[in-house]
Amino acid sequence: MSKIILSTFLICIFVTPQSVLATGKNVNIYSARKEALILPLLKRFKNSTGINFRLVTGKADGLLKRLEIEGNLSPADVFITVDAGRLQRAKKAGVLQKINNPFLKKRIPASLRDKENYWFGLSQRARTIIYNKEALDATKLSTYEDLANPAWSGQLCIRSSDSIYNQSLVASMIEVNGIKETESWARGLVQNFARPPTGGDTDLLKATAAGQCNIALANTYYLGRLINSKISSERKAAQNLSVFWPNQGKGDRGVHVNVSGAGVTKYARNINEAISLLEFLVTDESQEWYAEVNNEYPVVEGAKVSKTLESFGNFKADSINLTILGVNNPEAVKLMDRAGWR
């Protein structure tokens, strides 16, 4: 199937008569976020602005490839995905366009958006140390770097090197500590694995709660999901876990943070509507919804957080511009491979 035929087919299954409604204003969205984590906000957006929407959800890499294949025939106006590394891939692939919007710049800190304004962070996640509080004295914890200390041998659960979350963590450390020092750290970290990397963050937390390891590196919203789960065994597991914020010392960089974010596609036909959607997603109402529903931190300063997030305590976040996570991603992947991080 040729590129043109394939792209035309994709448009046909995407745009339906239902999307052409009374207002004549529409925005078409490709989202790597699950429907449950974006659809309620889109409905609020429609009620607030009168702008209709069409939503396609899927895997991040698949949607990016789809945008590349469709080219200027793509119906998508907005691309939503998770992790600054993936957002940077989209920018590098040439499927986004620069948006110089004063409201977005004012609402979103410079560190949480692309330096050239091709993408914008919408919600913030912290990848930190979560530990078994029944088995470990938190006063012994300090920094990400210290997790490579032989004293932690056999105590660490972590995802594989395929995880974009871990790749971005390593990319941030490369920026701060350099390649040589970060590779030495990664080699030490591998020696401290309690088991071969497997599963997602939820699996790591359950293993930590069960005593298979004492420490996990995970995003805090996964712990929030366990705490608020409808499944009693998951709530019980969460009771054994606690959050530790590393690198909080004076002059230290702080906790590694990342974002879910979005950009306006290069060939967007509904640019004004797309920008209106991005603006809506960083209103206080939308920011507070994400904090309450998915336990993600707002990108907008002063927006309220959930009681679950409040229970984790305050922390100093790394202020590195997240664009660098994508820039350093190729080197991070190679470094992790050399260190034996599978």
C-alpha positions in Angstrom: 0.0 0.0 0.0 1.5 3.3 -1.0 2.1 6.2 1.4 -0.7 8.3 -0.1 -3.2 5.4 -0.2 -2.4 4.4 3.4 -2.7 8.0 4.6 -6.0 8.5 2.9 -7.3 5.3 4.4 -6.3 6.5 7.9 -8.1 9.7 7.4 -11.3 8.0 6.3 -11.4 5.9 9.4 -10.6 8.9 11.6 -12.9 11.7 10.3 -16.6 10.9 10.4 -19.7 13.0 9.8 -20.2 13.0 13.5 -17.1 15.3 13.8 -18.7 18.0 11.7 -21.1 19.5 14.2 -22.9 22.7 14.5 -20.1 25.0 15.7 -17.8 24.1 12.8 -14.9 24.1 15.3 -13.1 20.9 15.8 -9.8 19.5 17.0 -8.4 16.1 16.2 -6.2 14.4 18.8 -3.7 11.5 18.8 -3.1 10.5 22.4 -0.7 8.0 23.9 -2.5 8.6 27.2 -5.2 6.1 28.0 -8.7 7.2 27.2 -9.7 7.3 30.9 -6.9 9.8 31.5 -7.8 12.3 28.8 -11.5 11.8 27.7 -13.1 13.4 30.8 -10.9 16.5 30.3 -11.8 16.7 26.6 -15.5 16.6 27.5 -15.0 19.5 29.8 -13.1 21.3 27.1 -16.0 20.9 24.7 -18.5 22.1 27.3 -16.3 25.1 28.1 -15.3 26.2 24.6 -17.9 24.7 22.2 -15.1 23.1 20.3 -15.8 19.5 19.2 -13.0 16.8 19.3 -12.1 13.5 17.8 -9.8 11.2 19.8 -7.6 8.4 18.7 -5.6 6.6 21.5 -2.8 4.1 21.0 0.8 3.2 21.9 3.2 6.2 21.9 5.6 4.8 19.3 2.8 3.6 17.1 1.1 7.0 17.0 4.4 8.7 16.3 5.0 6.4 13.3 1.5 7.0 12.1 2.1 10.7 12.1 5.3 10.2 10.1 3.5 8.0 7.6 0.5 10.2 7.1 2.6 13.3 6.6 0.7 16.3 5.4 -2.4 14.1 5.0 -2.7 13.5 8.7 -5.9 14.6 10.3 -4.3 15.0 13.7 -4.0 18.5 15.2 -2.5 17.6 18.6 -0.2 14.8 19.7 -0.3 13.9 23.4 2.3 11.5 24.8 4.3 10.7 28.0 7.9 11.4 28.8 10.0 14.3 27.5 12.2 11.7 25.7 9.2 10.7 23.5 8.2 14.3 23.0 11.7 15.1 21.8 11.5 12.2 19.4 8.4 13.7 17.9 10.1 17.0 17.5 13.1 15.4 15.9 10.8 13.4 13.6 9.4 16.7 12.3 5.8 16.0 13.1 5.4 19.0 15.5 5.4 22.8 14.9 6.7 25.7 17.0 4.0 27.5 19.0 4.9 30.8 20.5 2.0 31.3 22.9 2.3 33.7 25.8 -0.3 32.0 27.9 1.5 28.6 27.7 4.8 30.2 28.4 3.5 32.0 31.4 1.7 28.9 32.8 4.4 26.3 32.2 7.9 26.7 33.7 10.6 26.9 31.1 12.2 23.6 32.4 9.0 21.7 31.6 8.6 22.7 28.0 10.7 22.5 24.9 13.4 25.1 24.6 12.0 26.0 21.2 8.4 25.6 22.1 7.6 22.6 20.0 6.0 20.7 22.9 4.7 21.6 26.4 4.5 19.7 29.7 0.9 19.1 30.9 1.4 17.1 34.0 4.5 16.3 36.1 5.7 12.9 37.5 8.5 12.3 39.9 10.7 9.2 39.5 12.1 8.6 43.0 13.0 6.0 45.6 10.1 4.1 47.1 11.1 1.7 49.9 9.8 -1.0 52.2 9.4 0.9 55.5 9.2 -2.3 57.5 12.6 -3.5 56.2 14.6 -0.4 55.7 15.7 2.6 57.8 15.1 5.6 55.6 17.9 7.5 57.2 20.3 5.3 55.3 19.0 6.7 52.0 20.4 9.8 50.4 20.9 10.1 46.6 20.4 8.4 43.3 24.2 8.1 43.1 24.4 6.2 46.4 22.1 3.4 45.1 25.3 2.1 43.3 27.0 1.6 46.7 27.7 -2.1 47.4 25.9 -1.6 50.7 22.7 -2.0 48.6 23.6 -5.2 47.0 20.6 -7.4 46.2 18.1 -4.8 47.4 17.0 -2.9 44.3 14.1 -3.6 42.0 14.0 -1.7 38.7 12.5 -1.8 35.2 14.5 -2.8 32.2 16.7 -0.5 30.1 13.9 -0.4 27.5 11.8 1.8 29.8 11.8 5.4 28.6 11.4 6.4 32.2 14.7 4.9 33.1 16.4 6.1 29.9 15.3 9.7 30.8 16.6 9.3 34.4 20.0 8.2 33.0 19.9 11.0 30.4 19.5 13.5 33.2 22.4 12.0 35.1 24.6 12.2 32.0 23.8 15.9 31.8 24.8 16.5 35.5 27.6 14.0 36.1 28.9 13.2 32.6 29.1 10.0 30.6 32.0 8.4 32.4 30.7 8.9 36.0 27.1 7.9 35.0 28.3 4.7 33.4 30.3 3.8 36.5 27.1 4.5 38.5 25.0 2.3 36.2 27.5 -0.6 36.5 27.3 -0.4 40.3 23.5 -0.2 40.1 23.3 -3.3 38.1 25.3 -5.2 40.7 22.7 -4.2 43.3 19.7 -5.6 41.4 17.6 -8.0 43.6 16.4 -9.7 40.4 16.7 -9.2 36.7 14.7 -6.1 35.5 11.1 -7.2 34.7 7.6 -5.8 34.7 6.3 -2.2 35.2 6.4 0.1 38.1 3.4 -1.5 39.7 5.1 -4.9 39.7 8.2 -3.3 41.3 6.2 -1.8 44.1 4.4 -5.0 44.8 7.7 -6.9 44.9 9.1 -4.3 47.2 6.1 -4.5 49.5 6.4 -8.3 49.5 10.1 -8.2 50.6 11.6 -9.4 47.3 13.6 -6.2 47.4 13.8 -3.2 49.7 14.0 -0.4 47.2 12.3 0.4 43.9 12.9 3.3 41.5 9.4 4.2 40.4 7.1 7.1 39.5 5.1 8.2 42.5 1.7 8.0 40.8 2.0 4.2 40.7 2.1 4.2 44.4 -0.9 6.6 44.4 -2.8 4.1 42.4 -2.1 1.3 44.9 -3.1 3.5 47.8 -6.4 4.3 46.2 -7.0 0.9 44.6 -10.4 -0.8 44.8 -8.4 -4.1 45.3 -7.7 -4.7 49.0 -4.5 -6.6 48.4 -3.1 -3.6 46.6 -4.1 -1.2 49.3 -2.4 -3.5 51.8 0.8 -3.6 49.8 0.9 0.2 49.7 0.8 0.3 53.5 4.3 -1.3 53.5 5.7 1.4 51.3 7.0 4.9 51.7 8.4 7.7 49.5 12.0 9.0 49.8 13.1 12.1 48.0 16.8 11.9 47.0 19.3 14.6 46.3 17.7 17.1 48.6 20.9 18.5 50.1 22.0 22.1 49.8 23.3 22.7 46.3 22.1 19.3 45.1 20.0 19.1 42.0 16.8 17.5 43.5 14.4 14.8 42.4 14.3 13.7 38.8 11.0 14.8 37.2 9.4 14.2 33.8 6.2 15.1 32.1 3.3 14.0 30.0 2.9 16.6 27.3 1.6 17.7 24.0 2.4 19.6 20.8 0.6 20.9 17.8 1.2 18.7 14.8 3.1 20.1 11.8 0.2 19.9 9.4 -2.6 20.8 11.8 -5.6 22.1 10.0 -7.2 23.4 13.2 -4.3 25.3 14.8 -6.4 27.8 16.8 -8.5 25.0 18.2 -5.4 23.0 19.0 -3.8 25.9 20.9 -7.1 26.4 22.8 -6.9 22.8 23.9 -3.4 23.1 25.1 -4.4 26.3 27.0 -7.3 24.5 28.6 -5.1 21.6 29.8 -3.0 24.0 31.8 -5.9 25.8 33.5 -6.1 25.3 37.3 -9.2 23.1 36.8 -7.4 20.7 34.5 -4.2 20.6 36.5 -6.1 19.8 39.7 -8.1 17.1 37.9 -4.9 15.3 36.9 -3.5 15.6 40.4 -6.7 14.1 41.9 -7.4 11.4 39.3 -3.9 10.2 38.4 -1.8 11.5 41.3 0.4 13.4 38.9 1.9 16.7 40.0 0.7 19.9 38.3 3.1 21.8 36.0 1.4 25.0 37.0 2.7 26.5 40.2 0.1 26.9 42.9 -2.4 24.4 41.5 -3.8 22.1 44.2 -2.7 18.5 44.6 -4.5 15.5 45.9 -4.4 14.4 49.5 -2.4 11.4 48.4 0.3 13.6 46.9 0.2 15.8 50.0 1.0 12.7 52.1 4.2 12.1 50.1 5.6 15.4 51.4 7.3 18.3 49.7 10.5 18.0 47.6 12.9 20.0 45.6 12.8 19.0 41.9 15.6 19.0 39.4 15.2 22.2 37.3 17.1 20.8 34.3 15.3 21.7 31.0 13.6 18.4 30.0 14.6 18.9 26.3 18.0 17.5 27.2 16.4 14.2 28.2 15.6 13.6 24.5 18.9 15.0 23.3 20.8 12.6 25.6 18.6 9.6 25.1 20.7 7.8 22.4 23.8 8.1 24.6 21.8 6.9 27.7 20.6 3.8 25.8 24.2 2.9 24.7 25.5 3.5 28.2 22.9 1.3 29.9 23.7 -1.5 27.4 27.5 -1.2 28.1 26.7 -1.4 31.9 24.8 -4.6 31.5 21.4 -3.1 32.3 19.1 -5.3 30.4 
